[in-house]
Amino acid sequence: MRIAFICLTAAILSAAPALAHVPERMDRIVRTSVEANEFSGSVLVARDGEVLLDRGYGFANREWLIPNDGDTKFRLGSITKQFTAVAVMILNERGLVDLDAPVKTWLPDAPAAWDQVTVRRLLAHTAGVPNFTSFDDFQARKALPDTVDGLIARFRDRPLDFQPGEGRKYSNSGYVLLTAVIEKASGRSYADFVAENLLQPLGMTDSGYDTNAEILPRRASGYTPSAHGVVNAAYWDMSIPQGAGGLYSTTHDLLKWEQGLYGGRLLSPASLTLLTTPVRDQYAFGVFAVQAAGNTTIAHSGGLDGFNTYMAYDPVRRTTVIVLGNLNGLAPDSLGASLLGLAREESSVQAVTAVEPLQTFVGVYDLTPTSSVTVSLVNGRLRSQITGEKEVELDPGSGDVFSLRASNARLTFTRDASGAVSGLMLHRDCRDAVARKA
């Protein structure tokens, strides 16, 4: 599936518009994606206290033709991780969780291999705990209810991906372990602790931990594209994602979250700085913190069957971009990057066409010790090949984002403090894999 909204003409995208015209241009970009049947959801952009865009697109329920809007509730997927990280930091401030304590402090029967698996390393994905959502049996088991202990049992006896602290690999398992830490340290369920200590203080009355059985007003249905058109998404039991991806929210509530978190209403300045300071490969605690082209972007995306989401914050300009989608695909991330660029009064989408800039992406990116992504430049076009798979052409999206032609996957290149390309993230099948440039 091609992303049509990246093909807007240069005449539309070239000059940075005056801020007064930004909302119309933002709406035009989103509608282009909607008309291509690549996005359905709700979008909110706010800059320095002013809401620039607050609209719903497509349907929360296609069978009843109920439209999306700013009060529609979406499953957040991995945007949940920053809530989990903030919950841990609150417990740390209360003296209940030492970030450098091993997880065995709360799980005394944990395997010996986890002796150096600390809370800090779990937060930053540097603990080496294997990611259970990447296991071969996950697709067959995601529809079956489980408990936190049952989920931990799925990966506790597997070998670590690397020695704790010696690498970074995205791991939903790590955030399931953090769920257990929060529950044992606080004496409350994860859902209750988050509601009482994060959501309620900020007035986020339309957010919470999702359950399949609850009658939840204004909850969006999830959809996914297929060869026969849009279909209802596969069932996902919401006992599975836990603190790695189990929350739901609205664009209106998430604006309260961004304003409250970065306004200092939940954490001390020292804790907030720690939360948003990169540990490795631009990942901090539950968020990416990217420095590029003189801009700071604190962001994360999420994906579950039927839902893809993106949320970003520019702390210098106090700009928030929230894109919540209930149609699986690449649009929320790409739209989010484009809208953030417009909110910064930059070009919304800049397709990279010159050979010299494209050359900066060429290289080998190591996914695992035995697999990699090789990016090459052929006749002025980027191509990528994952070990054991066919080579495919890359279609440019926004900035450092490229989609793999004829597939529901994308590459987001990451940069170091100097702005040089240092790695990439492979987004495919609602999963993220991180690779460092060799």
Buried (B, 14 or more C-beta within 10 A) or exposed (E): BEBBBBEBEEEBBEEBBEEEEBBEBBBEBBBBBBEBBBBBBBBBBBBEEEBBBBBBBBBBBBEEEBBBBBBBBBBBBBBBBBBBBBBBBBBBBEEBBBBEBBBBBBBEEBBEBBEBBBBBBBBBBBBBBBBBBBBEEBEEBBEEEBEBEEBBEBBBEBEBBBEBBEBBBBBBBBBBBBBBBBBBBBEBBBBBBBBEBBBEEBEBEBBBBBEEEEEBEBBBBBBBBEEEEBEBBBEBBBBBBBBBBBBBBBBBBBBBBBBBBBEEEBBEEEBBEBBBEBBBBBBBBBBBBBBBEEBBBBBBBBBBBBBBBBBBBBEEBBBBBBBBBBBBBBBBBBBBBBBBBBBBEBBBBBBBEEEEEBEBBBBBBBBEEEEBBBBBBEEEBBBBBBEEEEEBBBBBBBBBBBBBBEEBBBBBBBBBEEEEBBBBBBBBEBBBBBBBBE
